Amino acid sequence: AQSVTQLGSHVSVSEGALVLLRCNYSSSVPPYLFWYVQYPNQGLQLLLKYTSAATLVKGINGFEAEFKKSETSFHLTKPSAHMSDAAEYFCAVSEGYSSASKIIFGSGTRLSIRP
Amino acid sequence: GAVVSQHPSRVICKSGTSVKIECRSLDFQATTMFWYRQFPKQSLMLMATSNEGSKATYEQGVEKDKFLINHASLTLSTLTVTSAHPEDSSFYICSAAVGTSEAFFGQGTRLTVV
């Protein structure tokens, strides 16, 4: 079964600093990989999605993620953090060979931004 | 982008009663809908997958008689929590997909059982 591991349940960075949220997947075959953001008491918003078309995936709000097969990683980065980036971030993997297959979520990382 | 709407966004019910949560795809026809549950400060756990016109497939450990899922049309799926108890209090989120395209998430429903 597919799974993802997010390292660090809480990450705190200063405004303007680099954001790095870590995610490792467990699969020998690259699945669909996702990063979602969740603001308090709201649903999920898709930040970006890996579909094997390109290893560096650019998403919304200045976020990007790089798929590294050798490291089974899909870390999320943003060069300069904004206060509005404070939220919960979930890495996720698709169970099947379709982005509409059921999605398995990581445990989440809460991102805090210090002024 | 595609819009998925959940209703209600918040609901409080008494222990022992049932509550229905609706998930609608507003601008597309969803062949597949997923229901997730999220406890405070935890991740989303898939409860079940439903395809229009067929019975839902429940994940291991999810009671199908307690969490009734109906996907009667291509734009509507409902989750009914029967005989709700305080431990059922949670954030419930649905997602909807058409064919092999991306799944879109609703805004979630906060259920509180008192």
Interface residues (C-beta under 8 A of the other chain):
Chain A: Y36 N41 Q42 G43 L44 Q45 L46 K49 F90 S98 S99 A100 K102 I103 I104 F105 G106 S107 G108
Chain B: Q6 T32 F34 Y36 Q42 S43 L44 M45 L46 T49 F91 I93 S95 A97 V98 G99 T100 S101 E102 A103 F104 F105 G106 Q107 G108 R110
